[in-house]
Amino acid sequence: MTNASATTAAIERKTRILRVTLAITVVSFITFLITLTSSNWIAVTYPPNFSSTKHNMVVVRSTYGIIRECIYGRTIENSILSTY
């Protein structure tokens, strides 16, 4: 009987480890999907009349995600807007 109870205890322990690992994997996958699809992880507010040379505009604020970058502002007057 001792051998059978030891085997049962080992199987229960492995089953518990498998369930915890599966739960962590599911939570990690859901977090990854939220991270990948969200575009508002970081929000930056700039000082008044902040001029961005990269975007050739006066920037008010911007939001950044893993994939997307969204910049709110207006173009500088009498300038040529170039994209690269």
N, CA, C and O atoms as a GROMACS GRO file, in nm:
protein
  336
    1MET      N    1   0.081  -0.120   0.000
    1MET     CA    2   0.000   0.000   0.000
    1MET      C    3   0.085   0.126   0.000
    1MET      O    4   0.044   0.227  -0.056
    2THR      N    5   0.201   0.123   0.060
    2THR     CA    6   0.285   0.241   0.069
    2THR      C    7   0.331   0.284  -0.069
    2THR      O    8   0.336   0.404  -0.098
    3ASN      N    9   0.364   0.191  -0.154
    3ASN     CA   10   0.409   0.221  -0.289
    3ASN      C   11   0.297   0.284  -0.371
    3ASN      O   12   0.321   0.376  -0.449
    4ALA      N   13   0.175   0.234  -0.354
    4ALA     CA   14   0.061   0.288  -0.429
    4ALA      C   15   0.028   0.430  -0.383
    4ALA      O   16  -0.002   0.515  -0.467
    5SER      N   17   0.034   0.457  -0.254
    5SER     CA   18   0.004   0.592  -0.205
    5SER      C   19   0.113   0.690  -0.246
    5SER      O   20   0.084   0.807  -0.272
    6ALA      N   21   0.237   0.646  -0.252
    6ALA     CA   22   0.347   0.732  -0.297
    6ALA      C   23   0.330   0.766  -0.445
    6ALA      O   24   0.354   0.880  -0.487
    7THR      N   25   0.288   0.668  -0.523
    7THR     CA   26   0.265   0.692  -0.666
    7THR      C   27   0.149   0.788  -0.685
    7THR      O   28   0.156   0.877  -0.770
    8THR      N   29   0.043   0.773  -0.608
    8THR     CA   30  -0.072   0.863  -0.617
    8THR      C   31  -0.034   1.005  -0.577
    8THR      O   32  -0.076   1.100  -0.642
    9ALA      N   33   0.046   1.020  -0.474
    9ALA     CA   34   0.090   1.152  -0.430
    9ALA      C   35   0.177   1.219  -0.537
    9ALA      O   36   0.166   1.339  -0.560
   10ALA      N   37   0.262   1.140  -0.601
   10ALA     CA   38   0.347   1.196  -0.707
   10ALA      C   39   0.263   1.241  -0.826
   10ALA      O   40   0.291   1.346  -0.885
   11ILE      N   41   0.162   1.164  -0.861
   11ILE     CA   42   0.075   1.201  -0.973
   11ILE      C   43  -0.005   1.328  -0.939
   11ILE      O   44  -0.021   1.415  -1.024
   12GLU      N   45  -0.054   1.338  -0.816
   12GLU     CA   46  -0.127   1.458  -0.774
   12GLU      C   47  -0.037   1.582  -0.775
   12GLU      O   48  -0.081   1.690  -0.813
   13ARG      N   49   0.088   1.566  -0.734
   13ARG     CA   50   0.182   1.677  -0.734
   13ARG      C   51   0.210   1.723  -0.877
   13ARG      O   52   0.212   1.843  -0.905
   14LYS      N   53   0.230   1.628  -0.968
   14LYS     CA   54   0.256   1.664  -1.108
   14LYS      C   55   0.133   1.728  -1.172
   14LYS      O   56   0.145   1.819  -1.254
   15THR      N   57   0.015   1.681  -1.135
   15THR     CA   58  -0.108   1.740  -1.187
   15THR      C   59  -0.123   1.884  -1.138
   15THR      O   60  -0.163   1.971  -1.215
   16ARG      N   61  -0.092   1.909  -1.013
   16ARG     CA   62  -0.100   2.044  -0.957
   16ARG      C   63  -0.001   2.137  -1.027
   16ARG      O   64  -0.035   2.250  -1.059
   17ILE      N   65   0.121   2.089  -1.050
   17ILE     CA   66   0.222   2.169  -1.121
   17ILE      C   67   0.176   2.198  -1.263
   17ILE      O   68   0.195   2.309  -1.312
   18LEU      N   69   0.117   2.101  -1.328
   18LEU     CA   70   0.067   2.119  -1.465
   18LEU      C   71  -0.044   2.224  -1.469
   18LEU      O   72  -0.046   2.308  -1.559
   19ARG      N   73  -0.135   2.221  -1.373
   19ARG     CA   74  -0.244   2.319  -1.369
   19ARG      C   75  -0.191   2.460  -1.344
   19ARG      O   76  -0.236   2.554  -1.408
   20VAL      N   77  -0.098   2.474  -1.252
   20VAL     CA   78  -0.041   2.606  -1.223
   20VAL      C   79   0.034   2.659  -1.346
   20VAL      O   80   0.022   2.777  -1.379
   21THR      N   81   0.109   2.574  -1.411
   21THR     CA   82   0.182   2.614  -1.531
   21THR      C   83   0.088   2.654  -1.643
   21THR      O   84   0.113   2.752  -1.713
   22LEU      N   85  -0.020   2.581  -1.659
   22LEU     CA   86  -0.119   2.614  -1.761
   22LEU      C   87  -0.186   2.748  -1.729
   22LEU      O   88  -0.208   2.828  -1.820
   23ALA      N   89  -0.219   2.773  -1.604
   23ALA     CA   90  -0.281   2.900  -1.565
   23ALA      C   91  -0.187   3.017  -1.591
   23ALA      O   92  -0.229   3.121  -1.640
   24ILE      N   93  -0.060   3.001  -1.558
   24ILE     CA   94   0.038   3.107  -1.582
   24ILE      C   95   0.054   3.132  -1.732
   24ILE      O   96   0.067   3.247  -1.774
   25THR      N   97   0.052   3.027  -1.811
   25THR     CA   98   0.063   3.041  -1.957
   25THR      C   99  -0.056   3.117  -2.014
   25THR      O  100  -0.039   3.204  -2.099
   26VAL      N  101  -0.176   3.085  -1.969
   26VAL     CA  102  -0.296   3.154  -2.018
   26VAL      C  103  -0.294   3.301  -1.980
   26VAL      O  104  -0.324   3.387  -2.064
   27VAL      N  105  -0.259   3.333  -1.856
   27VAL     CA  106  -0.252   3.472  -1.812
   27VAL      C  107  -0.144   3.547  -1.891
   27VAL      O  108  -0.165   3.662  -1.929
   28SER      N  109  -0.032   3.484  -1.915
   28SER     CA  110   0.075   3.548  -1.993
   28SER      C  111   0.032   3.574  -2.136
   28SER      O  112   0.065   3.678  -2.192
   29PHE      N  113  -0.040   3.481  -2.196
   29PHE     CA  114  -0.087   3.498  -2.333
   29PHE      C  115  -0.188   3.612  -2.343
   29PHE      O  116  -0.182   3.690  -2.438
   30ILE      N  117  -0.278   3.621  -2.248
   30ILE     CA  118  -0.376   3.730  -2.248
   30ILE      C  119  -0.307   3.864  -2.229
   30ILE      O  120  -0.341   3.962  -2.296
   31THR      N  121  -0.210   3.871  -2.139
   31THR     CA  122  -0.133   3.994  -2.118
   31THR      C  123  -0.057   4.033  -2.244
   31THR      O  124  -0.050   4.151  -2.279
   32PHE      N  125   0.000   3.935  -2.312
   32PHE     CA  126   0.072   3.962  -2.437
   32PHE      C  127  -0.022   4.018  -2.543
   32PHE      O  128   0.015   4.113  -2.613
   33LEU      N  129  -0.142   3.963  -2.556
   33LEU     CA  130  -0.237   4.015  -2.654
   33LEU      C  131  -0.279   4.157  -2.622
   33LEU      O  132  -0.291   4.240  -2.712
   34ILE      N  133  -0.302   4.186  -2.496
   34ILE     CA  134  -0.340   4.322  -2.456
   34ILE      C  135  -0.225   4.418  -2.485
   34ILE      O  136  -0.247   4.529  -2.535
   35THR      N  137  -0.104   4.377  -2.454
   35THR     CA  138   0.014   4.461  -2.480
   35THR      C  139   0.032   4.487  -2.628
   35THR      O  140   0.064   4.599  -2.668
   36LEU      N  141   0.011   4.387  -2.709
   36LEU     CA  142   0.032   4.400  -2.852
   36LEU      C  143  -0.072   4.488  -2.918
   36LEU      O  144  -0.040   4.561  -3.012
   37THR      N  145  -0.195   4.486  -2.872
   37THR     CA  146  -0.301   4.561  -2.936
   37THR      C  147  -0.324   4.699  -2.876
   37THR      O  148  -0.394   4.780  -2.936
   38SER      N  149  -0.267   4.728  -2.762
   38SER     CA  150  -0.289   4.858  -2.700
   38SER      C  151  -0.196   4.962  -2.760
   38SER      O  152  -0.078   4.935  -2.783
   39SER      N  153  -0.250   5.080  -2.784
   39SER     CA  154  -0.167   5.188  -2.839
   39SER      C  155  -0.145   5.299  -2.738
   39SER      O  156  -0.090   5.404  -2.774
   40ASN      N  157  -0.185   5.281  -2.616
   40ASN     CA  158  -0.174   5.388  -2.517
   40ASN      C  159  -0.096   5.344  -2.394
   40ASN      O  160  -0.143   5.365  -2.282
   41TRP      N  161   0.020   5.285  -2.412
   41TRP     CA  162   0.099   5.244  -2.296
   41TRP      C  163   0.170   5.362  -2.233
   41TRP      O  164   0.181   5.370  -2.111
   42ILE      N  165   0.217   5.454  -2.315
   42ILE     CA  166   0.288   5.571  -2.264
   42ILE      C  167   0.223   5.695  -2.326
   42ILE      O  168   0.207   5.703  -2.448
   43ALA      N  169   0.187   5.791  -2.243
   43ALA     CA  170   0.132   5.918  -2.291
   43ALA      C  171   0.227   6.029  -2.248
   43ALA      O  172   0.260   6.040  -2.130
   44VAL      N  173   0.271   6.110  -2.344
   44VAL     CA  174   0.366   6.218  -2.317
   44VAL      C  175   0.298   6.350  -2.350
   44VAL      O  176   0.243   6.367  -2.458
   45THR      N  177   0.303   6.444  -2.256
   45THR     CA  178   0.254   6.580  -2.279
   45THR      C  179   0.375   6.672  -2.284
   45THR      O  180   0.459   6.672  -2.194
   46TYR      N  181   0.383   6.750  -2.390
   46TYR     CA  182   0.499   6.837  -2.413
   46TYR      C  183   0.470   6.978  -2.364
   46TYR      O  184   0.354   7.016  -2.350
   47PRO      N  185   0.575   7.056  -2.339
   47PRO     CA  186   0.555   7.197  -2.300
   47PRO      C  187   0.495   7.276  -2.417
   47PRO      O  188   0.503   7.232  -2.532
   48PRO      N  189   0.436   7.393  -2.389
   48PRO     CA  190   0.377   7.474  -2.497
   48PRO      C  191   0.479   7.508  -2.605
   48PRO      O  192   0.595   7.537  -2.575
   49ASN      N  193   0.434   7.505  -2.728
   49ASN     CA  194   0.514   7.538  -2.847
   49ASN      C  195   0.639   7.453  -2.860
   49ASN      O  196   0.743   7.502  -2.903
   50PHE      N  197   0.630   7.327  -2.824
   50PHE     CA  198   0.742   7.234  -2.841
   50PHE      C  199   0.749   7.197  -2.988
   50PHE      O  200   0.651   7.149  -3.045
   51SER      N  201   0.864   7.219  -3.050
   51SER     CA  202   0.882   7.193  -3.192
   51SER      C  203   0.959   7.064  -3.211
   51SER      O  204   1.069   7.048  -3.158
   52SER      N  205   0.902   6.973  -3.287
   52SER     CA  206   0.968   6.846  -3.316
   52SER      C  207   1.028   6.852  -3.456
   52SER      O  208   0.957   6.869  -3.555
   53THR      N  209   1.159   6.840  -3.464
   53THR     CA  210   1.224   6.845  -3.594
   53THR      C  211   1.202   6.716  -3.673
   53THR      O  212   1.203   6.718  -3.795
   54LYS      N  213   1.183   6.606  -3.604
   54LYS     CA  214   1.161   6.478  -3.671
   54LYS      C  215   1.030   6.479  -3.749
   54LYS      O  216   1.023   6.430  -3.862
   55HIS      N  217   0.926   6.536  -3.689
   55HIS     CA  218   0.795   6.536  -3.752
   55HIS      C  219   0.760   6.670  -3.814
   55HIS      O  220   0.654   6.683  -3.876
   56ASN      N  221   0.846   6.771  -3.800
   56ASN     CA  222   0.828   6.903  -3.858
   56ASN      C  223   0.695   6.964  -3.815
   56ASN      O  224   0.620   7.015  -3.898
   57MET      N  225   0.667   6.959  -3.686
   57MET     CA  226   0.542   7.011  -3.634
   57MET      C  227   0.557   7.055  -3.490
   57MET      O  228   0.653   7.018  -3.422
   58VAL      N  229   0.461   7.134  -3.443
   58VAL     CA  230   0.453   7.170  -3.303
   58VAL      C  231   0.370   7.062  -3.236
   58VAL      O  232   0.254   7.041  -3.270
   59VAL      N  233   0.430   6.993  -3.141
   59VAL     CA  234   0.368   6.877  -3.080
   59VAL      C  235   0.301   6.917  -2.949
   59VAL      O  236   0.361   6.988  -2.867
   60VAL      N  237   0.178   6.872  -2.930
   60VAL     CA  238   0.106   6.898  -2.806
   60VAL      C  239   0.121   6.779  -2.712
   60VAL      O  240   0.159   6.794  -2.596
   61ARG      N  241   0.090   6.660  -2.763
   61ARG     CA  242   0.104   6.537  -2.685
   61ARG      C  243   0.119   6.420  -2.780
   61ARG      O  244   0.092   6.432  -2.899
   62SER      N  245   0.160   6.308  -2.725
   62SER     CA  246   0.175   6.188  -2.806
   62SER      C  247   0.151   6.065  -2.719
   62SER      O  248   0.170   6.068  -2.598
   63THR      N  249   0.108   5.958  -2.784
   63THR     CA  250   0.089   5.830  -2.715
   63THR      C  251   0.170   5.725  -2.788
   63THR      O  252   0.183   5.728  -2.910
   64TYR      N  253   0.225   5.633  -2.712
   64TYR     CA  254   0.311   5.530  -2.767
   64TYR      C  255   0.264   5.393  -2.719
   64TYR      O  256   0.228   5.375  -2.603
   65GLY      N  257   0.266   5.300  -2.810
   65GLY     CA  258   0.243   5.160  -2.779
   65GLY      C  259   0.359   5.080  -2.833
   65GLY      O  260   0.461   5.137  -2.873
   66ILE      N  261   0.347   4.950  -2.835
   66ILE     CA  262   0.455   4.868  -2.889
   66ILE      C  263   0.464   4.882  -3.041
   66ILE      O  264   0.574   4.886  -3.097
   67ILE      N  265   0.350   4.890  -3.106
   67ILE     CA  266   0.348   4.897  -3.252
   67ILE      C  267   0.319   5.038  -3.301
   67ILE      O  268   0.378   5.081  -3.401
   68ARG      N  269   0.232   5.110  -3.235
   68ARG     CA  270   0.184   5.238  -3.284
   68ARG      C  271   0.245   5.356  -3.211
   68ARG      O  272   0.283   5.348  -3.094
   69GLU      N  273   0.253   5.467  -3.285
   69GLU     CA  274   0.293   5.595  -3.229
   69GLU      C  275   0.194   5.698  -3.282
   69GLU      O  276   0.179   5.711  -3.404
   70CYS      N  277   0.129   5.771  -3.194
   70CYS     CA  278   0.030   5.871  -3.236
   70CYS      C  279   0.072   6.006  -3.180
   70CYS      O  280   0.090   6.021  -3.059
   71ILE      N  281   0.088   6.104  -3.270
   71ILE     CA  282   0.134   6.236  -3.230
   71ILE      C  283   0.025   6.338  -3.261
   71ILE      O  284  -0.026   6.342  -3.373
   72TYR      N  285  -0.010   6.419  -3.161
   72TYR     CA  286  -0.111   6.523  -3.176
   72TYR      C  287  -0.042   6.658  -3.178
   72TYR      O  288   0.034   6.691  -3.087
   73GLY      N  289  -0.068   6.735  -3.284
   73GLY     CA  290  -0.006   6.867  -3.294
   73GLY      C  291  -0.047   6.935  -3.422
   73GLY      O  292  -0.142   6.894  -3.488
   74ARG      N  293   0.025   7.040  -3.456
   74ARG     CA  294  -0.002   7.113  -3.580
   74ARG      C  295   0.130   7.136  -3.652
   74ARG      O  296   0.236   7.145  -3.590
   75THR      N  297   0.122   7.146  -3.784
   75THR     CA  298   0.244   7.167  -3.862
   75THR      C  299   0.294   7.309  -3.843
   75THR      O  300   0.216   7.400  -3.814
   76ILE      N  301   0.422   7.326  -3.859
   76ILE     CA  302   0.484   7.458  -3.848
   76ILE      C  303   0.453   7.536  -3.974
   76ILE      O  304   0.463   7.482  -4.085
   77GLU      N  305   0.413   7.664  -3.959
   77GLU     CA  306   0.378   7.746  -4.075
   77GLU      C  307   0.500   7.767  -4.164
   77GLU      O  308   0.613   7.774  -4.116
   78ASN      N  309   0.475   7.777  -4.295
   78ASN     CA  310   0.578   7.800  -4.396
   78ASN      C  311   0.688   7.694  -4.391
   78ASN      O  312   0.806   7.725  -4.403
   79SER      N  313   0.648   7.569  -4.373
   79SER     CA  314   0.747   7.463  -4.372
   79SER      C  315   0.704   7.355  -4.471
   79SER      O  316   0.587   7.345  -4.509
   80ILE      N  317   0.799   7.279  -4.510
   80ILE     CA  318   0.773   7.168  -4.601
   80ILE      C  319   0.769   7.042  -4.517
   80ILE      O  320   0.863   7.010  -4.445
   81LEU      N  321   0.657   6.970  -4.527
   81LEU     CA  322   0.640   6.848  -4.450
   81LEU      C  323   0.704   6.733  -4.527
   81LEU      O  324   0.666   6.704  -4.641
   82SER      N  325   0.799   6.668  -4.466
   82SER     CA  326   0.865   6.555  -4.532
   82SER      C  327   0.845   6.430  -4.448
   82SER      O  328   0.854   6.433  -4.325
   83THR      N  329   0.819   6.322  -4.516
   83THR     CA  330   0.808   6.193  -4.448
   83THR      C  331   0.920   6.102  -4.494
   83THR      O  332   0.954   6.099  -4.612
   84TYR      N  333   0.976   6.031  -4.402
   84TYR     CA  334   1.087   5.941  -4.435
   84TYR      C  335   1.078   5.816  -4.358
   84TYR      O  336   1.162   5.728  -4.373
   0.00000   0.00000   0.00000
